[in-house]
Amino acid sequence: MKEIRKWFGFDKHSPFVRNYFDTSNARSGIYLSVVMILLELWMIVSLFVDVATETRRRTFLWIVQHLSAYVVLLFLGVCMLVYCIRYLKGRHPRWIVGKAIRVVFSIGCLAFGIYISYLDYAKGEQVLAFVTMEVFILCLIAWRPVISFLILTVSCTVFYFLCDSVLPASYATQVNLFTFWISLLMACFSIYQQKILEAEREMTLEEANNRLTLLSMTDDLTGVFNMHCFRTRVEELVKKADLEKKIFLFLDVEHFKSYNGKYGFEKGNEFLKSLADLVAGLFPDDVVSRFSDDHFVIFAEDRDLQGRLDKIRREVRSKDSEVRMGLKVGAYKTLDRNIKPIIAVDNARYACNSIKKKSDRDYCLYDEAMHTQINQSQYIINHIDEAISEGYIVPYYQPVVRSSDGKLCGLEALARWKAPNYGILSPGLFIPILEEYRLIHRLDMHIMEQVCRDIAEVREAGGIVLPVSLNFSRLDFELTDDLVAEVDGCRRKYGVDMKSLHLEITESALSDNDVRLQSTLSRFRSQGYALWLDDFGSGYSGLNALKEYEFDTMKIDMNFLRNFSENQKARVILKCIVEMASSVGMQTLSEGVETQEASDFLREIGCQCQQGYLFGHPMPKDQLLSKIRSGEYSVPAIG
């Protein structure tokens, strides 16, 4: 029964199918109305020519009847054409108005065909006007089969009885009319079914395309927008939105990795989905996107912001009391309509990252100071190779003295970057950035080569060569194919004695399960290089490092000497460290010595070497050599 209803057109059309039929009929209506207008214009012109030239004699009544029919059909054709053009251009009139125009046009055409053919039949001529109009209206315009049946049956019946009242129809005429009726009816049914199949096929393709479009716009896991869609939408919104009332937010869930580790990825994904739903619900009119992992970004209306963010924090914290997840938020505001969304997001992310290790802050708005830091960071990343090739990065040397007599016993090479745009950049700025972007090995290899070159120049000039300690990052062991070969090759290139180089590794770089690092340090030691453990006491793994690794010298972190006069505990700890180092066969060097009191104490407890501002700041090679020549620094005798 359902198929029969569908075949006769009793089923309800979806909005897409209904729109497909309307669009198809509008296109057909243009062809039909244009043909109709041209035909009627031709008929009107022909009529006036006949009257003027008296080619065919017509009665006044005949002229009025035919001219009226031509004019009416011409008017209906113009109305139909205007409606169809407006519809296809998207200026849809009211649905009932469009239907009415189409129905009135169809009735007018059929009435014209019936009337003209009735007049022709009475004169014994062909009834082609009736046939033509029936084909035009029922084949070029798609109707539901039941409507086609009614239109065709009523029009054929009216035409038959009109003609039969003038001249009784023969059996052949009746058969021909019935054959015409059933043939055209089957054609109407076929056209309708074909249109239905086309519409449903188009609808399927449209739905598939919509699904693909949705997939291309949304994050697979959470269902919120992905970053591609975020950038596209925000680029449009920024151009017309009131930016004073808008803000970019970057959300970072703290300790989510621990939650994932405890409950597994499935539970972690469930958490991210619920979090995305919560964020989207609290920012329903804003653009919410998943940036990556547990990070979300929002282009939001700047109102009741903290209230909404607090709701998210409470939900995040309530998930697990042991993991203690939290929410850090970075924000960025701008009035620049030309800003790229990804730049705005990066600024908000930078603000968020700036408070990640600050337990007392969970929200940070990007400011001018951060802008300067970002510019400097970008400068460092983009110009590290140029700085090395142009000699903007050079080693400065800080003196190391013997506690027993205050004479120079070595130097530490520290990188200094003389940037044309910024002046001298602080190592505290560029070293963390180079480590973050895994570029630190370029700096360290450059400083090593510069130091070897300086040592060779001092030796060739007949000066006293002091051992120089070089700082190596943990990443140097990862980012170079063979660090031992690199160091040994550079040393041999400049003819530098192995004892003139001391290799410093920070305590924080060590790990008890890093096989590659342990193997490389063992190779250095086996070849005769002196290994120094830098910044001892700065982390929590110092004692474990002493157990797992072999070092020649321990550099005690400068923090032990801060507020030395007031901090009595520091004295006890320093004495214990020096005694412990001695007991395991290590020499000691204390950094950060700034007062004579601290220096005297270190000498008393047996710390062999000292380094700090009391003995000199880091300085260029020429300045150091000048001070040595002037006697400001005393150097031990050779041998």
Buried (B, 14 or more C-beta within 10 A) or exposed (E): EEEEEEBBBEBEBEEBBEBBBBBBBBBBBBEBBBBBBEBBEEBBEEBEEBBEEEEEEBEEEEBEBBBEBBEBBBBBBBBBBEBBBBBBEEEBBEEEEBEEBBEEBBBBBBBBBBBBBBBBBEEEEEBEBBBBBBBBBBBBBBBBBEBBBEBBEEBBEBBBEBBEEEEEBEEEBEEEBEEBBEEBBEBBBEBBBEBBEBBBEBBEEEEEEEEEEEEEBBBEEBEBBBBEBBBBBBBEBBEEBEBEEBBBBBBBBBBBBBBBEEBEEEBBEEBBBEBBEBBBEBBEEBBBBBBEEBBBBBBBBBEEBEEBBEBBBEBBBEBBEEBEBBBBBBBBBBEEEEBEBBBBBBBBBBBBBBBEEEEEEBBBEBBEEBEEBBEBBEBBBEBBEEBBEEEBBBBBBBBBBBBEEBEBBBBBBBBBBBBEEBEEBEBEBBBEBBBEEEBBBBBBBBBBBBBBBBBBEBBEEEBEBBBBBBBBBBBBBEBBEEBBEBBBEBBEEBEBEBEBBBBBBBBBBBBEEBEEBBEBBBBBBEEEBBBBBBBBBBBEBBEBBBEBBBBBBBBBBBEBBEEBEEEEEBBEBBBEBBEBBBEEEBBBBBBBBBBEEBBEBBBEBBBBBBBBEBBBEBBBBEBBBEBBEEEEBEEEEEE
